[in-house]
């Protein structure tokens, strides 16, 4: 797993677990947040960008402008809004 994604995972781990989600690795440079066995969100490192797939939409963030802590906050905001 990329260092960038490792930092993101470390920052979101406690909060996503409280929300009932599991973090599972998927492939070399991605992980998935799962809820009750189904994919809730997929986070993938594509070299220059990080891609988030959520509810059929794909969002891309430039890694050089989006620090891991900022991406982690985006993920936590979505989790909070969706799962309360």
C-alpha positions as CSV (number, residue, x, y, z in Angstrom):
1,X,0.0,0.0,0.0
2,X,1.3,3.5,-0.8
3,X,2.5,5.7,2.1
4,X,-0.1,8.2,1.2
5,X,-3.0,5.7,1.6
6,X,-1.4,4.4,4.8
7,X,-1.5,7.9,6.3
8,X,-5.1,8.3,5.2
9,X,-6.1,4.9,6.8
10,X,-4.4,5.7,10.0
11,X,-6.3,9.0,10.3
12,X,-9.7,7.6,9.6
13,X,-9.5,4.1,11.2
14,X,-11.0,5.0,14.7
15,X,-13.9,7.0,13.3
16,X,-14.9,4.5,10.5
17,X,-14.8,1.6,13.0
18,X,-17.2,3.6,15.3
19,X,-19.5,4.0,12.3
20,X,-19.7,0.3,11.8
21,X,-17.4,0.1,8.7
22,X,-14.4,-2.2,8.1
23,X,-11.2,-1.2,6.3
24,X,-10.0,-3.9,3.9
25,X,-7.1,-3.8,1.5
26,X,-8.0,-4.2,-2.2
27,X,-5.1,-4.8,-4.5
28,X,-1.7,-3.1,-4.3
29,X,-2.7,0.5,-4.0
30,X,-6.3,0.7,-2.7
31,X,-8.6,-0.1,0.1
32,X,-12.3,-0.4,0.6
33,X,-14.6,0.7,3.4
34,X,-17.2,-2.1,3.8
35,X,-20.5,-2.0,5.6
36,X,-22.3,-5.3,6.3
37,X,-20.2,-7.0,3.6
38,X,-20.8,-4.6,0.8
39,X,-18.6,-1.8,-0.6
40,X,-19.4,1.5,0.9
41,X,-16.4,3.5,-0.5
42,X,-13.3,2.6,-2.5
43,X,-10.1,4.6,-2.1
44,X,-7.4,4.1,-4.8
45,X,-4.0,5.6,-5.3
46,X,-3.4,6.0,-9.0
47,X,0.1,7.5,-8.8
48,X,-0.5,11.2,-9.2
49,X,-4.0,11.2,-7.9
50,X,-6.2,9.5,-5.3
51,X,-9.6,8.4,-6.5
52,X,-12.7,7.9,-4.3
53,X,-15.5,5.8,-5.7
54,X,-18.8,6.3,-3.8
55,X,-22.4,5.6,-4.8
56,X,-21.5,5.1,-8.4
57,X,-19.5,8.4,-8.7
58,X,-15.8,8.8,-9.0
59,X,-14.0,11.7,-7.4
60,X,-10.3,12.5,-8.1
61,X,-7.9,14.4,-5.9
62,X,-4.4,15.5,-6.9
63,X,-2.0,14.1,-4.3
64,X,0.4,17.0,-4.6
65,X,-2.3,19.5,-3.6
66,X,-4.4,17.3,-1.3
67,X,-2.6,16.3,1.9
68,X,-3.5,12.9,3.4
69,X,-5.1,14.7,6.4
70,X,-7.4,16.7,4.1
71,X,-8.5,13.6,2.2
72,X,-9.1,11.8,5.4
73,X,-11.4,14.7,6.5
74,X,-13.3,14.5,3.2
75,X,-13.9,10.7,3.8
76,X,-14.9,11.3,7.4
77,X,-17.4,14.0,6.4
78,X,-19.0,11.6,3.9
79,X,-19.2,8.8,6.4
80,X,-20.7,11.1,9.0
81,X,-23.3,12.5,6.6
82,X,-24.3,9.0,5.3
83,X,-24.2,7.0,8.6
84,X,-24.8,9.8,11.1
